[in-house]
Amino acid sequence: MILKDQTFGHNGIMLFADCAVHPNPTDRELAEIAVSSAKTARTVGGFEPKVAMLSFSTKGSAKHEMVDKVLRATQIAREMDPDLAIDGEMQVDAAIIPAIGKSKAPGSAIAGSANVLIFPTLESGNIGYKLVQRLAGAETVGPVLQGMAAPINDLSRGCSVEDIISLIAITVNQAANCY
């Protein structure tokens, strides 16, 4: 996501995952998505990831099996990459708005400054990215596929020539970084 408002993400650049592949990932799959997305932020985006594991709850504000899945996924991701800057469970406003993050998740290094948003389901990710694209006028690039044996990506049926060129550039960058 390339946002007009550069106060969000890394100078207006954010990664959203998973918005195209896994309808309802397990906690392990969600953790793998988070770790892969952090790698994509570094290699393709050129910035250090601050990963927020999104939920409808922030730091225990709600109890539900979907919240528990995000909590487990966050812990698994920390075990997979102990140096990763990651936190969750977190509502999106706490993840991206500094004042709300400070209020809802005091002490979190991610709250209010996330640049990689991990959605708990494809449904929420797809809805979220399309809302940001349409209402905020964000430029979207992707979907960028991760975890494949070789670089491969996808294009929306409604993509433009610019979308194709942008995704080709990302695919070339992925190829340069996978060997």
Summary of the structure (lengths in Angstrom):
residues: 179
radius of gyration: 15.3
end to end distance: 26.0
largest distance: 44.8
contacts: 588
relative contact order: 0.19
helix: 44%
strand: 12%
